[in-house]
Amino acid sequence: MIWLPIRHRLQSELIKRGYCVGCAHSLANELREEHPQKTNMHIVYCNCGRIYLYDLRINQYRRALPEEVPTNSPQKHGE
């Protein structure tokens, strides 16, 4: 269980710097689209399948909850 706090700190630091917590690719270069319901938000799709929300106001990424991802998103349909 010693790895749990280290893993959380590492994932927190990766996402704070704009990298995917799964594959460590830069999220700045990934596919993105405007969120249909939320203003000032983009949906970012990483190559590894993880989905993030990018808040334009505070310039920060976070993992998207399943209910925040539109049903017609590329990752939901496997495109």
N, C-alpha and C positions, 0 to 999 in steps of 0.2 A: 504493500500500500504506500510505500515511500514515493512511488512514481506518480501517484495521483496529483499531489500539489504541484509537482514539477510540470506535468503534462498540462494542467490548467494554466499555469503561468506561461508556458511556451505557446499554447494556443491563443491566449490573450495577447501576447506580444506580436504574434504573426498577424492576427486580424487587425490590431491597432496600426500596424505598418502597411496594411493593404495586401496581405498575402493569404491564400487559401490555407485553412488549418489542416486540410487533408493531403494536398499535394505540394503546397508551398509555392504555387505559381502566383505571379502578380495578378491581382484582380483588375488592375487598370487596363489590361489588354484583352480582357474577356468579353464575351457577348453580353450586351446590356440593352435594356428597354425601359421606357418610362412605366412606372406603376400606374395601372388604370384608376385606382381609387385614392391613392395617396399622392398629394402634391409634394414636390421637392424630393421625390424618392425614385431611384432606379432599381430595377431587378437585375442582378448580375449572375450569370450562369457560368460556373467554372467547368473546365473540361472534365474534371473528375466526377461531375454530377451534383456537387453541392451548389446550393442556391443562397445568395446573399442579398441583402438590401443595402443600398448605398444612400445615405442621407446627404443631400447636396448642401443643406444649411450648415451642418457641422463637419462635413468632409470626413465621414466615418462609415465603416462597414459593420454589418452584423449579420449573423445567420438568420435566414428567413424561416418563419414558422410555416408549417404545411398549409394552414388556412390563409396565409398571406400571399401565397403563390396562385396566380390565376389558373383556372383549369385549362386554358388554351396556351399555356406556356410551352416552349420547345422541349424542355426537360420532361414535362408530364406526358407528352406524346412520343418521346423517344426519338426526336429528329436530330 
